[in-house]
Amino acid sequence: MAGLMRKSFDAPEEVRPFEDGKGRLELVSLSTGPVGRATFEPGWRWSTHVGPIAGTDSCQAAHTSYVVSGRIRVVMDDGQEEEFGPGDVMSCPPGHDAWVVGDEACVVIDWQGFADYAKR
């Protein structure tokens, strides 16, 4: 079993920018796996700003996330959709698109789906 660890998003181990400067993913690694903080800028949409990096029609990562600020709308490939905002915890299976709602950046912490997210 690993000992006590401390990491900070103020000094991420990896930063992955999104297309067109519409945000970034900052990663820290824990013994249980990577944890990411994504900042999605106003106008960000997965299919436009991460999809070309992933090379898939929809996001194929599963997410377990907490929304720190801003709002994000997620639409599943089957048409189910939901909007998430500050304080919301999200469980999202693979097969979705998403976009920022409004003029405020959306900041999300994710414990599951960012290991390969926007990886070039």
Contacts in CASP RR format, 6 or more apart in sequence:
PFRMAT RR
TARGET T0000
AUTHOR 0000-0000-0000
METHOD contacts of the structure
MODEL  1
MAGLMRKSFDAPEEVRPFEDGKGRLELVSLSTGPVGRATFEPGWRWSTHV
GPIAGTDSCQAAHTSYVVSGRIRVVMDDGQEEEFGPGDVMSCPPGHDAWV
VGDEACVVIDWQGFADYAKR
2 31 0 8 1.000
3 31 0 8 1.000
5 30 0 8 1.000
5 31 0 8 1.000
7 13 0 8 1.000
7 28 0 8 1.000
7 29 0 8 1.000
7 30 0 8 1.000
7 35 0 8 1.000
8 28 0 8 1.000
9 26 0 8 1.000
9 28 0 8 1.000
9 36 0 8 1.000
9 37 0 8 1.000
12 26 0 8 1.000
12 27 0 8 1.000
12 28 0 8 1.000
12 37 0 8 1.000
13 27 0 8 1.000
13 28 0 8 1.000
13 29 0 8 1.000
14 26 0 8 1.000
14 27 0 8 1.000
15 24 0 8 1.000
15 25 0 8 1.000
15 26 0 8 1.000
15 27 0 8 1.000
16 24 0 8 1.000
16 25 0 8 1.000
16 27 0 8 1.000
16 117 0 8 1.000
16 118 0 8 1.000
16 119 0 8 1.000
16 120 0 8 1.000
17 23 0 8 1.000
17 24 0 8 1.000
17 118 0 8 1.000
18 24 0 8 1.000
18 25 0 8 1.000
18 40 0 8 1.000
18 41 0 8 1.000
18 44 0 8 1.000
18 49 0 8 1.000
18 50 0 8 1.000
18 53 0 8 1.000
18 118 0 8 1.000
19 48 0 8 1.000
19 49 0 8 1.000
19 50 0 8 1.000
19 52 0 8 1.000
19 53 0 8 1.000
20 48 0 8 1.000
20 49 0 8 1.000
21 41 0 8 1.000
21 49 0 8 1.000
22 40 0 8 1.000
22 41 0 8 1.000
22 43 0 8 1.000
22 44 0 8 1.000
22 48 0 8 1.000
22 49 0 8 1.000
23 38 0 8 1.000
23 39 0 8 1.000
23 40 0 8 1.000
23 41 0 8 1.000
23 44 0 8 1.000
23 49 0 8 1.000
23 105 0 8 1.000
24 38 0 8 1.000
24 39 0 8 1.000
25 36 0 8 1.000
25 37 0 8 1.000
25 38 0 8 1.000
25 114 0 8 1.000
25 117 0 8 1.000
25 118 0 8 1.000
26 36 0 8 1.000
26 37 0 8 1.000
26 38 0 8 1.000
26 39 0 8 1.000
27 34 0 8 1.000
27 35 0 8 1.000
27 36 0 8 1.000
27 114 0 8 1.000
28 34 0 8 1.000
28 35 0 8 1.000
28 36 0 8 1.000
29 35 0 8 1.000
33 115 0 8 1.000
34 114 0 8 1.000
34 115 0 8 1.000
35 109 0 8 1.000
35 110 0 8 1.000
35 111 0 8 1.000
35 114 0 8 1.000
36 109 0 8 1.000
36 110 0 8 1.000
36 111 0 8 1.000
36 114 0 8 1.000
37 68 0 8 1.000
37 107 0 8 1.000
37 108 0 8 1.000
37 109 0 8 1.000
37 110 0 8 1.000
38 107 0 8 1.000
38 108 0 8 1.000
38 110 0 8 1.000
38 114 0 8 1.000
38 117 0 8 1.000
39 105 0 8 1.000
39 106 0 8 1.000
39 107 0 8 1.000
40 72 0 8 1.000
40 100 0 8 1.000
40 105 0 8 1.000
40 106 0 8 1.000
40 107 0 8 1.000
40 108 0 8 1.000
41 100 0 8 1.000
41 105 0 8 1.000
42 100 0 8 1.000
42 102 0 8 1.000
42 103 0 8 1.000
42 104 0 8 1.000
42 105 0 8 1.000
43 99 0 8 1.000
43 100 0 8 1.000
44 99 0 8 1.000
44 100 0 8 1.000
44 106 0 8 1.000
45 97 0 8 1.000
45 98 0 8 1.000
45 99 0 8 1.000
45 100 0 8 1.000
46 58 0 8 1.000
46 59 0 8 1.000
46 96 0 8 1.000
46 97 0 8 1.000
46 98 0 8 1.000
46 99 0 8 1.000
47 57 0 8 1.000
47 58 0 8 1.000
47 97 0 8 1.000
50 59 0 8 1.000
50 117 0 8 1.000
50 118 0 8 1.000
51 59 0 8 1.000
53 118 0 8 1.000
53 119 0 8 1.000
53 120 0 8 1.000
54 60 0 8 1.000
54 118 0 8 1.000
58 77 0 8 1.000
58 94 0 8 1.000
58 95 0 8 1.000
58 96 0 8 1.000
58 97 0 8 1.000
59 94 0 8 1.000
59 95 0 8 1.000
59 96 0 8 1.000
59 97 0 8 1.000
59 98 0 8 1.000
60 94 0 8 1.000
60 95 0 8 1.000
61 94 0 8 1.000
61 112 0 8 1.000
61 113 0 8 1.000
61 114 0 8 1.000
61 116 0 8 1.000
61 117 0 8 1.000
62 92 0 8 1.000
62 93 0 8 1.000
62 94 0 8 1.000
62 112 0 8 1.000
62 113 0 8 1.000
63 90 0 8 1.000
63 91 0 8 1.000
63 92 0 8 1.000
63 110 0 8 1.000
63 112 0 8 1.000
63 113 0 8 1.000
63 114 0 8 1.000
64 89 0 8 1.000
64 90 0 8 1.000
64 91 0 8 1.000
64 110 0 8 1.000
64 111 0 8 1.000
64 112 0 8 1.000
64 113 0 8 1.000
65 84 0 8 1.000
65 89 0 8 1.000
65 90 0 8 1.000
65 92 0 8 1.000
65 108 0 8 1.000
65 109 0 8 1.000
65 110 0 8 1.000
65 111 0 8 1.000
65 112 0 8 1.000
66 87 0 8 1.000
66 88 0 8 1.000
66 89 0 8 1.000
66 90 0 8 1.000
66 108 0 8 1.000
66 109 0 8 1.000
66 110 0 8 1.000
67 84 0 8 1.000
67 85 0 8 1.000
67 86 0 8 1.000
67 87 0 8 1.000
67 88 0 8 1.000
67 89 0 8 1.000
67 90 0 8 1.000
67 106 0 8 1.000
67 107 0 8 1.000
67 108 0 8 1.000
68 86 0 8 1.000
68 87 0 8 1.000
68 107 0 8 1.000
68 108 0 8 1.000
68 109 0 8 1.000
69 86 0 8 1.000
69 104 0 8 1.000
69 105 0 8 1.000
69 106 0 8 1.000
69 107 0 8 1.000
70 85 0 8 1.000
70 86 0 8 1.000
70 100 0 8 1.000
70 101 0 8 1.000
70 102 0 8 1.000
70 104 0 8 1.000
70 105 0 8 1.000
70 106 0 8 1.000
70 107 0 8 1.000
71 83 0 8 1.000
71 84 0 8 1.000
71 85 0 8 1.000
71 100 0 8 1.000
71 101 0 8 1.000
71 102 0 8 1.000
71 104 0 8 1.000
71 106 0 8 1.000
72 83 0 8 1.000
72 84 0 8 1.000
72 85 0 8 1.000
72 98 0 8 1.000
72 99 0 8 1.000
72 100 0 8 1.000
72 101 0 8 1.000
72 106 0 8 1.000
72 108 0 8 1.000
73 81 0 8 1.000
73 82 0 8 1.000
73 83 0 8 1.000
73 84 0 8 1.000
73 98 0 8 1.000
73 99 0 8 1.000
73 101 0 8 1.000
74 81 0 8 1.000
74 82 0 8 1.000
74 83 0 8 1.000
74 84 0 8 1.000
74 90 0 8 1.000
74 92 0 8 1.000
74 96 0 8 1.000
74 97 0 8 1.000
74 98 0 8 1.000
75 81 0 8 1.000
75 96 0 8 1.000
75 97 0 8 1.000
75 98 0 8 1.000
76 93 0 8 1.000
76 95 0 8 1.000
76 96 0 8 1.000
77 95 0 8 1.000
77 96 0 8 1.000
82 90 0 8 1.000
83 101 0 8 1.000
84 90 0 8 1.000
85 106 0 8 1.000
90 108 0 8 1.000
100 106 0 8 1.000
110 117 0 8 1.000
END
